[in-house]
């Protein structure tokens, strides 16, 4: 809804601007575009301007968080993006049409910003208001899992359930940290086992948010819980201490909800993440086109050096624990892992002669640019590992 609304609104704003632009030229008595010129500007603008608006909104992270938008944030975000878009478009226009008087550009720019701002902001805030109303009335929400089973978890659950207006939490159950038959939440929520079941529960129950509400005696388990949750796509929140509230770490996103700390593993902002993704796609497409002769050479070398397919496929675990098939040029003999997974070494007899050359220069990994384009990997990022090795690592971390 947001994307469609933004595209449609930006198109309408550009149509209004083109006709205002002609009127502005008459007022400034600087001549005017003929009908063909206006029509051309209108056509090319409708192709480029809405897509440009969607791009800067995406990079800014506007489409990353779709619920719980603040009215003030919505106002500032739209104004800021309108200002940036206007400056970029007018700079491009000034460079493309240098013969026009600069007074014209500065004269119509405020009107352009005003038309764009209201054309985009009114639909945006309308959609946000509809979503907020549906959340407040309990018609919309996100599946939430509570970690904890004693006094802190019970108190938080009662506070959230007794709020005059809903805040979006749809509790599907709780998990315990230390197993005990006297879980206080049992009469109110379904007991779904212990924290070791979190990855499976998040998948099967479609969990979108997890709230950690453990006791003081269980605080030593928090790091282990966060390690389990790190590969999952859920939002993580926790009950703050008095110190956290005083220092402003607790996030009070609504008057109808107790303050909670939002835990994030991301070291980059939404803008940085989106820009990185855009760079990954652009660089990968360019690299694959540029290295096409190398691809053909390596493919021929693999084909004639040993029997078997040119490419090798292997399941790896990517972002949020999602499995995917990684692509490589085959550097080993066919059936090299018939006895099970095994790490390779420098003098591995399973590696072909041409495979050793490929591995020395990392040529066998060139097909992974395709994984990057698909969004399964990143040019700069952690190395995706196999599930069997991940299980061993997690087992060591939870000791």
VOPAGU-2260 file (C-alpha; in pm, 1 decimal, decimal comma):
REM VOPAGU-2260
SITE   aa  ch    i         X         Y         Z
SITE  UNK   A    0       0,0       0,0       0,0
SITE  UNK   A    1     280,2     242,3      86,5
SITE  UNK   A    2     472,5     170,7    -234,6
SITE  UNK   A    3     163,4     198,8    -456,1
SITE  UNK   A    4      53,8     516,1    -277,8
SITE  UNK   A    5     398,3     676,7    -311,0
SITE  UNK   A    6     425,2     589,0    -679,9
SITE  UNK   A    7      76,9     722,6    -759,5
SITE  UNK   A    8     123,4    1035,7    -546,0
SITE  UNK   A    9     461,3    1118,1    -700,9
SITE  UNK   A   10     306,9    1080,6   -1048,0
SITE  UNK   A   11      19,9    1316,3    -962,7
SITE  UNK   A   12     262,7    1566,1    -808,6
SITE  UNK   A   13     473,1    1569,1   -1126,2
SITE  UNK   A   14     167,9    1631,0   -1347,4
SITE  UNK   A   15      67,6    1925,4   -1129,4
SITE  UNK   A   16     422,2    2059,2   -1135,0
SITE  UNK   A   17     450,6    2050,5   -1516,0
SITE  UNK   A   18     142,1    2269,8   -1554,3
SITE  UNK   A   19     259,6    2498,1   -1271,4
SITE  UNK   A   20     595,2    2522,0   -1444,9
SITE  UNK   A   21     433,5    2662,9   -1759,9
SITE  UNK   A   22     229,2    2907,0   -1552,2
SITE  UNK   A   23     540,6    3015,7   -1362,3
SITE  UNK   A   24     722,0    3091,7   -1685,9
SITE  UNK   A   25     440,2    3317,4   -1799,0
SITE  UNK   A   26     442,9    3501,9   -1466,5
SITE  UNK   A   27     817,9    3556,4   -1490,9
SITE  UNK   A   28     773,0    3663,1   -1857,3
SITE  UNK   A   29    1066,2    3441,0   -1951,8
SITE  UNK   A   30     889,1    3274,7   -2237,7
SITE  UNK   A   31     716,2    2938,4   -2209,9
SITE  UNK   A   32     755,3    2580,7   -2315,3
SITE  UNK   A   33     546,3    2490,4   -2615,7
SITE  UNK   A   34     294,0    2207,8   -2587,9
SITE  UNK   A   35     539,1    1951,1   -2726,2
SITE  UNK   A   36     800,6    2053,1   -2467,3
SITE  UNK   A   37     555,1    2025,7   -2180,3
SITE  UNK   A   38     428,6    1694,6   -2310,5
SITE  UNK   A   39     782,8    1556,5   -2337,0
SITE  UNK   A   40     868,6    1676,2   -1986,4
SITE  UNK   A   41     547,7    1520,1   -1855,9
SITE  UNK   A   42     618,3    1183,9   -2025,2
SITE  UNK   A   43     980,1    1144,8   -1916,9
SITE  UNK   A   44     900,3    1277,2   -1570,8
SITE  UNK   A   45     629,2    1013,3   -1522,8
SITE  UNK   A   46     884,3     744,7   -1613,0
SITE  UNK   A   47    1165,4     869,1   -1389,5
SITE  UNK   A   48    1031,7    1082,2   -1101,0
SITE  UNK   A   49     809,5     820,4    -925,0
SITE  UNK   A   50    1086,3     558,0    -945,6
SITE  UNK   A   51    1337,2     808,5    -809,7
SITE  UNK   A   52    1101,0     884,3    -519,6
SITE  UNK   A   53    1062,3     512,8    -439,9
SITE  UNK   A   54    1441,6     471,9    -450,2
SITE  UNK   A   55    1517,5     747,7    -198,2
SITE  UNK   A   56    1231,8     629,3      25,8
SITE  UNK   A   57    1372,3     275,4      14,9
SITE  UNK   A   58    1726,8     392,3      91,2
SITE  UNK   A   59    1596,2     603,4     379,4
SITE  UNK   A   60    1433,2     291,1     526,4
SITE  UNK   A   61    1076,2     415,1     504,2
SITE  UNK   A   62     946,5      76,0     387,7
SITE  UNK   A   63    1149,7    -121,3     644,0
SITE  UNK   A   64     920,5     -48,8     941,4
SITE  UNK   A   65     555,5     -51,2     840,6
SITE  UNK   A   66     374,6     -55,0    1176,7
SITE  UNK   A   67     398,3     168,3    1480,9
SITE  UNK   A   68     490,8     479,2    1278,7
SITE  UNK   A   69     488,6     802,6    1478,3
SITE  UNK   A   70     285,6    1091,9    1330,1
SITE  UNK   A   71     574,1    1329,1    1402,1
SITE  UNK   A   72     822,8    1087,7    1245,0
SITE  UNK   A   73     596,6    1053,8     941,7
SITE  UNK   A   74     582,0    1432,7     901,8
SITE  UNK   A   75     957,2    1483,9     936,5
SITE  UNK   A   76    1049,5    1185,3     718,3
SITE  UNK   A   77     826,3    1301,1     432,0
SITE  UNK   A   78     946,0    1662,7     457,8
SITE  UNK   A   79    1311,1    1554,9     464,8
SITE  UNK   A   80    1272,6    1324,5     163,0
SITE  UNK   A   81    1079,9    1591,9     -27,0
SITE  UNK   A   82    1358,0    1843,1      38,2
SITE  UNK   A   83    1628,9    1599,6     -77,1
SITE  UNK   A   84    1431,1    1493,4    -386,1
SITE  UNK   A   85    1356,0    1854,9    -480,9
SITE  UNK   A   86    1718,2    1962,4    -452,1
SITE  UNK   A   87    1840,9    1668,7    -661,9
SITE  UNK   A   88    1575,1    1715,7    -930,9
SITE  UNK   A   89    1630,2    2090,3    -956,5
SITE  UNK   A   90    2006,5    2041,9    -976,1
SITE  UNK   A   91    1959,4    1794,0   -1262,3
SITE  UNK   A   92    1709,8    2028,5   -1431,3
SITE  UNK   A   93    1943,0    2325,8   -1400,1
SITE  UNK   A   94    2228,8    2125,1   -1557,7
SITE  UNK   A   95    2010,3    1993,5   -1840,6
SITE  UNK   A   96    1850,1    2332,1   -1922,5
SITE  UNK   A   97    2122,4    2589,7   -1839,2
SITE  UNK   A   98    1971,4    2855,4   -2068,4
SITE  UNK   A   99    1677,3    2913,6   -1832,7
SITE  UNK   A  100    1709,7    3198,5   -1582,7
SITE  UNK   A  101    1808,2    3068,7   -1234,1
SITE  UNK   A  102    1535,5    3292,9   -1087,4
SITE  UNK   A  103    1283,1    3061,6   -1248,7
SITE  UNK   A  104    1419,3    2753,9   -1074,6
SITE  UNK   A  105    1432,0    2920,0    -732,8
SITE  UNK   A  106    1090,8    3074,0    -792,7
SITE  UNK   A  107     906,9    2749,4    -860,5
SITE  UNK   A  108    1105,6    2527,9    -620,0
SITE  UNK   A  109     897,0    2615,5    -308,7
SITE  UNK   A  110     577,5    2547,2    -502,3
SITE  UNK   A  111     721,6    2218,8    -628,8
SITE  UNK   A  112     814,1    2110,2    -274,7
SITE  UNK   A  113     472,0    2208,0    -142,3
SITE  UNK   A  114     284,8    2014,6    -410,8
SITE  UNK   A  115     509,6    1710,4    -365,7
SITE  UNK   A  116     493,0    1717,0      13,3
SITE  UNK   A  117     114,4    1725,4      42,7
SITE  UNK   A  118      62,0    1485,2    -249,1
SITE  UNK   A  119     274,2    1221,3     -73,7
SITE  UNK   A  120     215,6    1299,2     294,6
SITE  UNK   A  121    -165,8    1290,4     297,9
SITE  UNK   A  122    -191,8     933,1     156,9
SITE  UNK   A  123      96,3     817,7     378,4
SITE  UNK   A  124     -53,3     944,9     701,7
SITE  UNK   A  125    -395,1     810,3     597,4
SITE  UNK   A  126    -255,1     457,5     556,2
SITE  UNK   A  127     -66,1     485,8     887,6
SITE  UNK   A  128    -384,5     602,5    1063,8
SITE  UNK   A  129    -580,0     306,5     928,0
SITE  UNK   A  130    -310,3      62,6    1042,3
SITE  UNK   A  131    -290,2     228,0    1386,7
SITE  UNK   A  132    -667,7     208,7    1428,2
SITE  UNK   A  133    -668,8    -161,0    1336,3
SITE  UNK   A  134    -391,6    -227,3    1588,9
SITE  UNK   A  135    -564,3     -29,0    1864,8
SITE  UNK   A  136    -889,9    -221,4    1811,3
SITE  UNK   A  137    -711,0    -558,5    1806,9
SITE  UNK   A  138    -789,4    -632,5    1440,3
SITE  UNK   A  139    -420,4    -631,9    1349,9
SITE  UNK   A  140    -112,8    -741,9    1541,3
SITE  UNK   A  141     203,1    -947,7    1529,5
SITE  UNK   A  142     267,4   -1286,5    1685,3
SITE  UNK   A  143     467,1   -1240,2    2005,2
SITE  UNK   A  144     652,6   -1489,5    2221,7
SITE  UNK   A  145     731,6   -1424,1    2588,2
SITE  UNK   A  146    1060,0   -1555,5    2732,0
SITE  UNK   A  147    1016,4   -1605,4    3104,5
SITE  UNK   A  148     762,9   -1779,1    3322,9
SITE  UNK   A  149     765,8   -1621,4    3670,8
SITE  UNK   A  150     687,2   -1287,9    3836,7
SITE  UNK   A  151     845,7   -1046,4    3585,3
SITE  UNK   A  152     685,9   -1217,9    3285,1
SITE  UNK   A  153     344,9   -1239,5    3454,6
SITE  UNK   A  154     352,4    -872,4    3557,3
SITE  UNK   A  155     446,2    -758,6    3206,0
SITE  UNK   A  156     178,9    -977,7    3048,5
SITE  UNK   A  157     -90,8    -839,5    3281,3
SITE  UNK   A  158      17,2    -478,6    3214,2
SITE  UNK   A  159       1,2    -528,2    2839,4
SITE  UNK   A  160    -332,7    -707,9    2848,2
SITE  UNK   A  161    -492,3    -449,0    3076,9
SITE  UNK   A  162    -401,8    -147,9    2862,3
SITE  UNK   A  163    -704,9      55,6    2748,3
SITE  UNK   A  164    -591,4      21,0    2386,5
SITE  UNK   A  165    -408,1    -264,5    2215,5
SITE  UNK   A  166     -46,4    -209,5    2110,2
SITE  UNK   A  167     -14,7    -494,7    1859,3
SITE  UNK   A  168     112,9    -784,5    2069,1
SITE  UNK   A  169     -63,7   -1115,8    1995,6
SITE  UNK   A  170      85,8   -1355,9    2249,5
SITE  UNK   A  171     101,6   -1713,8    2121,8
SITE  UNK   A  172     271,8   -1855,8    2431,6
SITE  UNK   A  173     579,8   -1847,6    2651,8
SITE  UNK   A  174     900,9   -2043,0    2701,1
SITE  UNK   A  175    1088,3   -2102,3    3025,5
SITE  UNK   A  176    1454,7   -2034,1    3094,5
SITE  UNK   A  177    1493,9   -2269,7    3388,2
SITE  UNK   A  178    1255,2   -2562,3    3379,0
SITE  UNK   A  179    1007,7   -2576,2    3666,0
SITE  UNK   A  180     659,0   -2710,4    3717,6
SITE  UNK   A  181     548,2   -2389,8    3892,1
SITE  UNK   A  182     545,6   -2152,7    3591,4
SITE  UNK   A  183     312,2   -1866,1    3685,9
SITE  UNK   A  184     209,7   -1793,6    3325,2
SITE  UNK   A  185      63,7   -2139,2    3261,0
SITE  UNK   A  186    -300,2   -2036,4    3340,9
SITE  UNK   A  187    -278,9   -1747,0    3091,3
SITE  UNK   A  188     -57,0   -1859,6    2802,5
SITE  UNK   A  189      42,3   -2183,8    2637,2
SITE  UNK   A  190     373,0   -2325,9    2764,0
SITE  UNK   A  191     584,1   -2397,4    2454,3
SITE  UNK   A  192     890,4   -2549,4    2622,7
SITE  UNK   A  193    1234,7   -2406,8    2692,1
SITE  UNK   A  194    1457,1   -2149,5    2522,3
SITE  UNK   A  195    1636,6   -2424,6    2330,4
SITE  UNK   A  196    1317,1   -2458,5    2120,4
SITE  UNK   A  197    1321,2   -2091,3    2009,0
SITE  UNK   A  198    1441,2   -2134,6    1645,7
SITE  UNK   A  199    1181,5   -2402,9    1574,6
SITE  UNK   A  200     900,9   -2211,5    1749,4
SITE  UNK   A  201     980,0   -1890,7    1559,1
SITE  UNK   A  202     940,9   -2080,3    1229,6
SITE  UNK   A  203     635,3   -2288,6    1313,2
SITE  UNK   A  204     443,3   -2018,3    1502,3
SITE  UNK   A  205     543,0   -1733,0    1264,3
SITE  UNK   A  206     678,9   -1529,4    1555,2
SITE  UNK   A  207     754,0   -1165,0    1469,1
SITE  UNK   A  208     851,2   -1030,9    1811,6
SITE  UNK   A  209    1011,6   -1177,7    2123,7
SITE  UNK   A  210    1000,7   -1013,9    2467,3
SITE  UNK   A  211    1256,9   -1120,3    2727,0
SITE  UNK   A  212    1110,5   -1098,9    3077,0
SITE  UNK   A  213    1342,7   -1309,4    3290,9
SITE  UNK   A  214    1408,4   -1299,2    3663,4
SITE  UNK   A  215    1722,6   -1153,5    3822,2
SITE  UNK   A  216    1845,2   -1506,1    3896,3
SITE  UNK   A  217    1820,3   -1586,6    3522,8
SITE  UNK   A  218    2019,6   -1287,0    3391,9
SITE  UNK   A  219    2325,6   -1502,9    3331,2
SITE  UNK   A  220    2128,4   -1680,3    3058,8
SITE  UNK   A  221    2045,3   -1363,9    2858,5
SITE  UNK   A  222    2359,5   -1374,4    2641,4
SITE  UNK   A  223    2287,2   -1735,1    2548,3
SITE  UNK   A  224    1928,1   -1642,6    2459,6
SITE  UNK   A  225    2049,8   -1356,1    2238,8
SITE  UNK   A  226    2293,2   -1592,3    2064,2
SITE  UNK   A  227    2002,5   -1824,2    1981,9
SITE  UNK   A  228    1787,1   -1535,2    1856,6
SITE  UNK   A  229    2062,5   -1366,1    1652,3
SITE  UNK   A  230    2009,2   -1569,0    1329,2
SITE  UNK   A  231    1629,5   -1526,1    1344,2
SITE  UNK   A  232    1426,6   -1243,1    1181,2
SITE  UNK   A  233    1236,0   -1143,7    1497,9
SITE  UNK   A  234    1235,6    -808,6    1677,5
SITE  UNK   A  235    1375,8    -849,6    2029,0
SITE  UNK   A  236    1264,7    -645,4    2329,8
SITE  UNK   A  237    1342,0    -676,7    2700,0
SITE  UNK   A  238    1223,1    -540,6    3034,5
SITE  UNK   A  239    1453,2    -250,2    3131,4
SITE  UNK   A  240    1611,8    -197,7    3468,7
SITE  UNK   A  241    1568,3     127,1    3665,5
SITE  UNK   A  242    1912,4     234,4    3540,7
SITE  UNK   A  243    1805,2     182,0    3178,8
SITE  UNK   A  244    1491,5     393,2    3226,0
SITE  UNK   A  245    1682,5     680,6    3391,7
SITE  UNK   A  246    1942,9     685,3    3113,7
SITE  UNK   A  247    1679,6     683,4    2839,4
SITE  UNK   A  248    1761,1     340,2    2697,3
SITE  UNK   A  249    1402,5     223,3    2736,7
SITE  UNK   A  250    1198,7     283,5    2424,3
SITE  UNK   A  251     855,8     430,9    2505,3
SITE  UNK   A  252     696,1     401,6    2162,5
SITE  UNK   A  253     339,8     446,1    2283,7
SITE  UNK   A  254     158,4     576,1    2589,9
SITE  UNK   A  255     -37,8     251,1    2603,8
SITE  UNK   A  256     260,0      20,1    2654,5
SITE  UNK   A  257     517,1     -32,6    2932,5
SITE  UNK   A  258     867,5      89,2    2838,3
SITE  UNK   A  259    1084,9    -178,8    2679,8
SITE  UNK   A  260    1443,4    -192,5    2552,4
SITE  UNK   A  261    1478,2    -287,7    2187,1
SITE  UNK   A  262    1775,8    -518,1    2129,5
SITE  UNK   A  263    1941,1    -511,8    1789,1
SITE  UNK   A  264    2241,1    -696,3    1646,3
SITE  UNK   A  265    2272,1    -456,5    1353,9
SITE  UNK   A  266    2580,1    -233,4    1348,7
SITE  UNK   A  267    2455,8     -42,0    1042,9
SITE  UNK   A  268    2164,3     197,6    1000,1
SITE  UNK   A  269    1873,6     114,1     768,4
SITE  UNK   A  270    2009,8     361,2     512,5
SITE  UNK   A  271    2351,6     194,0     523,2
SITE  UNK   A  272    2200,0    -153,2     489,0
SITE  UNK   A  273    1981,7     -51,0     192,4
SITE  UNK   A  274    2267,3     135,9      23,6
SITE  UNK   A  275    2489,9    -168,9      76,0
SITE  UNK   A  276    2225,4    -388,3     -89,4
SITE  UNK   A  277    2202,5    -149,8    -384,3
SITE  UNK   A  278    2582,6    -155,8    -413,1
SITE  UNK   A  279    2584,5    -537,6    -397,8
SITE  UNK   A  280    2343,2    -567,2    -691,5
SITE  UNK   A  281    2513,7    -301,6    -904,5
SITE  UNK   A  282    2866,8    -430,5    -839,7
SITE  UNK   A  283    2767,7    -795,5    -898,0
SITE  UNK   A  284    2595,6    -726,1   -1230,6
SITE  UNK   A  285    2894,3    -519,6   -1344,8
SITE  UNK   A  286    3143,4    -785,7   -1227,2
SITE  UNK   A  287    2959,6   -1071,5   -1402,1
SITE  UNK   A  288    2946,5    -874,5   -1727,6
SITE  UNK   A  289    3313,0    -772,6   -1703,6
SITE  UNK   A  290    3435,2   -1120,9   -1607,8
SITE  UNK   A  291    3235,6   -1308,6   -1871,6
SITE  UNK   A  292    3553,5   -1420,5   -2059,1
SITE  UNK   A  293    3695,3   -1550,2   -1728,5
SITE  UNK   A  294    3371,3   -1741,4   -1660,4
SITE  UNK   A  295    3395,6   -1908,4   -2002,1
SITE  UNK   A  296    3764,6   -1994,2   -1952,3
SITE  UNK   A  297    3710,7   -2146,7   -1606,6
SITE  UNK   A  298    3400,1   -2336,8   -1721,1
SITE  UNK   A  299    3604,7   -2488,2   -2005,9
SITE  UNK   A  300    3886,7   -2578,0   -1766,6
SITE  UNK   A  301    3648,5   -2758,9   -1529,1
SITE  UNK   A  302    3476,1   -2939,0   -1817,1
SITE  UNK   A  303    3795,7   -3077,9   -1971,1
SITE  UNK   A  304    3994,7   -3140,4   -1650,3
SITE  UNK   A  305    3766,9   -3404,3   -1493,5
SITE  UNK   A  306    3435,8   -3578,9   -1541,8
SITE  UNK   A  307    3128,1   -3424,7   -1390,3
SITE  UNK   A  308    2922,6   -3105,5   -1393,4
SITE  UNK   A  309    3077,2   -2759,8   -1432,2
SITE  UNK   A  310    2902,4   -2610,7   -1129,9
SITE  UNK   A  311    2882,0   -2738,5    -774,1
SITE  UNK   A  312    2580,9   -2673,0    -549,7
SITE  UNK   A  313    2587,5   -2693,2    -172,3
SITE  UNK   A  314    2334,4   -2592,5      94,5
SITE  UNK   A  315    2447,6   -2311,9     323,7
SITE  UNK   A  316    2271,1   -2112,2     595,4
SITE  UNK   A  317    2218,0   -1744,9     520,8
SITE  UNK   A  318    2052,6   -1445,6     684,8
SITE  UNK   A  319    1802,3   -1530,0     962,1
SITE  UNK   A  320    1893,5   -1898,8     937,5
SITE  UNK   A  321    1741,3   -1937,3     589,7
SITE  UNK   A  322    1902,4   -2218,3     386,4
SITE  UNK   A  323    2006,5   -2154,3      26,0
SITE  UNK   A  324    2215,9   -2320,6    -243,8
SITE  UNK   A  325    2562,3   -2167,5    -290,5
SITE  UNK   A  326    2710,6   -2181,3    -640,6
SITE  UNK   A  327    3072,9   -2262,7    -722,2
SITE  UNK   A  328    3280,8   -2392,5   -1008,6
SITE  UNK   A  329    3346,7   -2758,5    -924,6
SITE  UNK   A  330    3700,5   -2799,7    -789,6
SITE  UNK   A  331    3670,7   -3154,4    -651,0
SITE  UNK   A  332    3611,7   -3496,8    -800,0
SITE  UNK   A  333    3247,2   -3598,7    -833,2
SITE  UNK   A  334    3121,6   -3772,7    -518,3
SITE  UNK   A  335    3393,2   -3620,7    -298,1
SITE  UNK   A  336    3159,5   -3617,2       4,4
SITE  UNK   A  337    2996,5   -3955,1     -36,2
SITE  UNK   A  338    3113,1   -4044,3     316,1
SITE  UNK   A  339    2971,0   -3726,2     469,8
SITE  UNK   A  340    3080,6   -3363,6     521,7
SITE  UNK   A  341    3455,5   -3310,3     562,2
SITE  UNK   A  342    3667,7   -2995,4     571,9
SITE  UNK   A  343    3915,6   -2952,5     288,9
SITE  UNK   A  344    4290,8   -2898,6     327,0
SITE  UNK   A  345    4582,1   -2785,0     107,8
SITE  UNK   A  346    4682,5   -3139,6      13,1
SITE  UNK   A  347    4328,6   -3278,9     -18,7
SITE  UNK   A  348    4334,4   -3564,6    -269,1
SITE  UNK   A  349    3973,6   -3493,8    -365,1
SITE  UNK   A  350    4072,7   -3162,0    -529,7
SITE  UNK   A  351    4148,4   -3178,7    -904,0
SITE  UNK   A  352    4463,1   -3025,5   -1057,5
SITE  UNK   A  353    4266,0   -2748,4   -1220,8
SITE  UNK   A  354    4071,4   -2712,4    -895,6
SITE  UNK   A  355    4394,3   -2628,5    -710,3
SITE  UNK   A  356    4459,8   -2346,8    -957,2
SITE  UNK   A  357    4105,3   -2215,7    -915,5
SITE  UNK   A  358    4125,7   -2225,6    -537,3
SITE  UNK   A  359    4460,0   -2049,0    -535,2
SITE  UNK   A  360    4308,4   -1748,8    -714,1
SITE  UNK   A  361    3953,7   -1795,9    -572,7
SITE  UNK   A  362    3817,1   -1847,8    -923,3
SITE  UNK   A  363    3587,6   -2126,8    -802,8
SITE  UNK   A  364    3384,6   -1867,3    -606,3
SITE  UNK   A  365    3307,6   -1636,0    -900,1
SITE  UNK   A  366    2954,1   -1781,6    -952,8
SITE  UNK   A  367    2862,6   -1651,1    -605,7
SITE  UNK   A  368    2799,8   -1308,0    -758,7
SITE  UNK   A  369    2470,8   -1469,6    -864,3
SITE  UNK   A  370    2397,7   -1550,4    -497,1
SITE  UNK   A  371    2464,7   -1184,0    -416,7
SITE  UNK   A  372    2218,2   -1064,4    -683,0
SITE  UNK   A  373    1953,5   -1300,1    -540,5
SITE  UNK   A  374    2007,4   -1149,3    -194,9
SITE  UNK   A  375    2139,7   -1469,5     -38,8
SITE  UNK   A  376    2492,1   -1333,8      17,0
SITE  UNK   A  377    2672,3    -999,7      29,0
SITE  UNK   A  378    2999,4    -889,4    -129,7
SITE  UNK   A  379    3121,0    -785,3     216,3
SITE  UNK   A  380    2971,2    -995,6     493,4
SITE  UNK   A  381    2997,9   -1310,4     704,5
SITE  UNK   A  382    3079,6   -1636,6     532,8
SITE  UNK   A  383    2767,5   -1860,3     516,0
SITE  UNK   A  384    2838,7   -2195,3     679,2
SITE  UNK   A  385    2684,0   -2540,6     660,2
SITE  UNK   A  386    2416,2   -2644,7     908,0
SITE  UNK   A  387    2619,3   -2935,6    1049,3
SITE  UNK   A  388    2899,8   -2700,6    1156,2
SITE  UNK   A  389    2657,8   -2435,5    1285,9
SITE  UNK   A  390    2498,2   -2696,0    1513,8
SITE  UNK   A  391    2839,0   -2773,7    1663,9
SITE  UNK   A  392    2913,3   -2402,8    1721,6
SITE  UNK   A  393    2576,0   -2336,5    1887,4
SITE  UNK   A  394    2621,4   -2641,9    2110,0
SITE  UNK   A  395    2955,2   -2501,6    2232,8
SITE  UNK   A  396    2806,8   -2152,5    2293,3
SITE  UNK   A  397    2525,2   -2289,9    2510,7
SITE  UNK   A  398    2758,6   -2486,8    2742,1
